[in-house]
Amino acid sequence: MPGSSYEYPITFQLQDLTSDAKVTISTELTGFDNWITFLPSKEFIYKSDLEKQIITVKVDVPTDAIVQNYKGYIRINVVDPTNQAMTSIVSGSRIDVSLDLTTKVIEKLDIVAASIDSFKADSPLSLMINLHNVGNGNLTITKATINVIGTDNSEVATLNSDTNITIPAFSFKESTLEFTNKLEAGSYKANIVLFKGSEIIASQTIPFSVDKSSAIVSTTPVLDSNLSLVIIVLIVIAFLILAYIVFIGIRNNSKKNTVTMVLLSALVLPMIAYLGYQYQQYSLTKSMLDNNQKVEKAILGVSIDVAEPTTAVEEPSFKTITDKGEYIVFEKADYNSKQIALVKAGDNFNAVEDGDWYKITLENNTVGYLPKTSIKSVN
């Protein structure tokens, strides 16, 4: 719009430099060359140790500018540091410029990038999003919605997040939005929808996964109620015996005998309690062994390590995708592992069962894991 201004960043990189290089910027912007300035400047030194240089293009439109389309280009040149007499044009450095001047307010938002890192089923969902306001006015997002799509392309849930993100005209902005999560472990697609009031201003669909719950199950031994009662009875009996010994000792007026009995009783009492505790540990361990679980418990000073039962190795069988849609192939049998490929209905491969997963080998010999719910055997 006439009288407006904005800035646009350009990321510029030079690789394999052994010394500093001189960078110059030339333009062919007929009719609007004096509207545009460059930061740091149209000439600068690119240091050899730099990973990248941000060149900011600033546009200041005069209030009396004619409303029309302006076209031109920007070219970035680099003086060869090994031969100062030569000037080379950096590959891909020509930037075509098309500037539409209008008196209308244009609202347009692009989702440059969006991602949802894998997370636990009992944790909030965090959406990382990079937005670009390509309109000529400030834009405010008031609400974000994620429509969660299952592997069968059915809608699983709708998650909402009230927000208030303002992106200035022609600017970029990165934000993280939090959503209350009620999803179970599995692979999903997120249809992200951004609103200004009740108006949809941008949308995008990305895959994501939810890992199993991170809830911690306590393994601290708990005394059985019956065994606890037995221990209490033994302690009471020990105290009665102790009291009887003391009474007899006093009655017989034999201090030496009384002291001896007291010491013996004091030794017997903790031994009874210790044996009761060890018996409880033994009972717990035996119960775990009966369930074929791996345990390592100290029982009367002996460490026991019982391996999980082994099963016969299954031969690979031919499988194919049967449900519609696309499915994520994971690097490991874990929703939190790296996503390495996408497969779709009709794809087939060799697969071996691995718990709730199939270990699959794709046509390019890539090995990954796919949830069992996605595929079945072919007759």
N, C-alpha and C positions, 0 to 999 in steps of 0.2 A: 504494500500500500504506500502511496506517496507520504513522505515524512517519517516512514518507519525505518528501523535498523535491526540488524541481526548479525550473529557470528556463526560461522560454520567451520568445524575443525577438520583438517586433513592430516592423516597419519602418513609420514614419509619415512622410508627406510632405505638404507644403503648397506649392502653386505660385502664382506671380505675386503674392507678397507684396511690398508696398512699405514695410511697417513691421513691427515685431515683433508677434506675436500671443500671446494668453494661451490655453493649452490646459488643459482640465479633464477628468478622467476620472470618470465615474459608473458604478456597478455595481448589478446586481440579481442577487445570488448568495445566494439564500435557503438558510440552513443551513451555508454555508461561506464567507461573506463575510470573516470574520476570519482565514481561512487565507491570504488573498491580499494581497500588497503589490506596489506599483509603483515602479520605479526609472526616472528620478530621483525622481518623486513623482507624486501624483494631480493636482497642479497645477504647471505650469512655463511658462516663456516660450520660445516658438519663434522663434528669431532669423531675420530676413528673409533673411540670407545663407546659411542652412543648406540643404543639398541634402536631408537627411533626418534624422530623429531616431529612435534606437532606444529603444523602451520595453520594459523587461524586466519580465515578469510572473513573480513568485516565488511558488511554492505550497509551504506548509509544512503537511503533514497531521498532525494530532494522533495520538498513539498510541492514544487511546481513541475514534477516529472510527468511526462506524457504517459497515459495509460495505454500500454501495448506490450508485446512480447519482445524481449531483448535476448540476442544470442551472441555467443562468442566462445573463446576458449582460453584456458590457462595452460602454460607449458613450463615444466621444471627442468632446468639444465644443470649439469654438473661438470665442473672443470676437472679433467682427469688428473689426479694427484701425481701420477708418474710421468705425465707429459703436459706441462702447463700450456703448451701451444695448442692443445686440442680441447675442444668442448664437445661433450657427448650428451645426447638426449636420453634420459633415463627411460627404460622400457615401461610403458604403461603410464607415463607421467603427464600425458595430455589429458586435460580435464575439460570436457565440453560443458558450457554454461548455458542454461536456458532460464531466463528470469521473466516470469509473468507478473506484470504490474496490474493491479486491480483495485477497485474501490470497495469490493465486497469482502466481508470477513469469511475466511475459509477455515474450517475446522477439519483437520485430518491428522490422525495419529497412527504411526507404524510401530508394531512390536518388533524391534530389531533382534532381540534374543530373549528366550524364556527357558527356564529349567527348574525342575523339582528334583533335588537330590533324594536318593533312597532314604527312607526313614522307618522307624519302628511303628507298629500298629497302634501303640498307645501314646504316640508323640504327635505334636501339632505338625501340620503340613506347611512348609515354607516355600513360597514361590519367588524365585529370583527373576526379575524382569528388567529389560533395558528398553526404554521407550524413546521415540523420536517424534517430536511435534513438527510435522512438515507444513502445518497451517500457518497463517499470518497473524494469529492471535493467541493469547495465553489460553491454555486448556487445563481444566481441572477434572480429575477422575474422582468420582464420589463412591463408586462401588465396584468390586471385582467379584466375579462368579466363576466357579469351576464346575462344569458339568462332567462328572466322572463316568467314563464309558468302560464297560467290562470287556473281556476277551471275546464275548459273543456279540459285541456291538450293542448291547442293551445298556440303558442308562442305570447306573448303580446308585448314584447320589448326587446331590447338588450342594456345593459348599459355598458360603458367602463370606465376604470380608468387607466391612464398611471402612472406607479410607478417604483421604483428602490429599491427593497428590496434584500439585500444580506444575505444569511444564511450560516454560516460556516459549514464545513463538520461535520456530526453527531450532529448538534446543533438544539435547539429549538428557535423559535422566534415568539413573539406575535406582531401583527400589526393591525391597523385600516385603512381601505380604504374607501374613500369618492366617491360616485357616484352621478352625476346629476340625479335628480328624476323627471319624467314626468308621474308617474303612478297615477291612480285614486284610491280612497278608495276601499279596497277589500282584499281577501285572495289570495296568490300566492305561487308558488314555485320558488326558485332561483337555477338555475344550474350554479354553480361557476366554472369558468375555469381560470387557471393560466398559463401564457405563459413565456417562455424564448425565446425572439425574436419571431419567428413564430411557435415555437414548443410548444405543449401542454405538461406541466409537471405534472399537478395535476388537479383534478376536484372533485366536490361533490355537492349534491343537498340537500337543506334544505327548510323548509316552512317559510313563513313570512307574515306579514299583514301590510296594509297601512291604517291609520286612516283618518277620514275626515279632511278637511282643517282647519287650525287654524286661518284663516282670521277673523279679528274682524270687526263686522258691527257696525257702529256708531249709537247710539240711541239718540243723541243730537237733541232736537227739532229744526226744521228749519221753520222760518216764511213763511207762504204762501204769494206769491207775491201780491195778491189782498188785503189781510189783512194788509200787510206792507204799501200799498198805502193809505189805510183808515187811519192808524195811522199817517202817514206823513201829510195827509190833516188835521186831527184833531189838530196836533201840529201847523201847519201853521195858522189855524183859531184861536187857542189859543193865538198865538203871535200877530195876528192882533187885537184881542180883547184887549190884554194887551196894545198894542200901542195906541189903541183908548182911553182906560181908562186914560192912562198917558196924552195923548193930551188934553182930556176934563178937566182933573184935573189941568193941567197947565193953560189952557185957563180960567178956572173959578177961578184960583188962590187959590185953596183949597188944601193945602198941606196935611192936615189930611185925606181928602177924597181920594187923590191920593195914599198915603201910604197904606191905607186900601185895595184899589182895587188891588194894586201891590201884596200884601200879599195873597189875595184871588186867584189871577191868578197863583201865584207861587205854591199854593196848588193844584189847579185844573189840571195843566199841568202834574205833575208826576202821578196823579190819572188816567188821561186818558191813559197814557202809560202803567201803571200797569194793568188796565182793559183790554187793548188790548192784552197784553202778556198772561193774564189769559184766555182770550177767545181763543187764539191760543192753549194753553195747553189743554183746554176743547175739541177743535176740533180734536186735535191729539188723545186724549184718546178715544173719541167717535169712531173715525175711527178704532182704535185697538180693541175696544169692538165689533164692527160690524164684525171683522174678527176672533172673538172668541179667541183672544190671551190674555195671562195672562199679566196684567198690574198693575202697582202700581205707580200712579202719584199723585202729590199733586195738587188738583184743588181747588182753593180758600180756601186753608187750610184744606181740607178734603182728607184723604187717602183712595183710592179705590183699593181693591184687588179682581180681578175677576178670578176665577178658570177656568182651561181648561175644555172643555166639556168632559163628561164621556161617555163611550160606554159600551154596554152590554158585559158581560164576555163570551168569546167563549169557547165552549166545545172542549176538545182535540179530534183530529181526527188522523186516522192512516196515516202515511206518509212513503215514501221510497225514497232513493237516486236514481235518474234516470240518471244523467250524469256520464261518466266514470271518474276515478281518485279518489283521496282522498281529504277530505275537513276537515278543522280545526273547531272544536267545541270550542267556547269561553265561559268563565265563565260568562260574561255579554254581553248584546247587544251592544258591542263596540269592534271595531277591535283592540283597544289598551289594552283590558283586557287580563287576563291570558288564555293561550291555554291549555285546559284540556283533549282533546281527538281528535282522528282522526276517521272519518267515511268514508265509501267507497260505490261504486255503489252496490246496492242490499240490503244495511242495511235498516231496518225499525224501526219505533218507534212512540210513540204518540207525537203530536206537537200542539202548540197553536200559532196563529199569534200574533206578537208583532211588529208592524210597518213594517220595512224592514227585519225583522228577524222572525225565528220560535224559540219558546222556546220548547226544546225537552227533553224527558226523555229517557235515554238509558236503555239497559237491566239490567245493574247493579244499576239502580235507580239514576245514575248521571244526574243532571239537567244542561243543558247548552244552548247556543244559536248558531244558524246556519243561514247564509244568505238565504233569500228566493230563490235565484237563483239556489240553490243546490238541492232542493227537490220539490215534488209535491204530490197531493193526490192520493191514490190508490182507484180505483173503487171497 
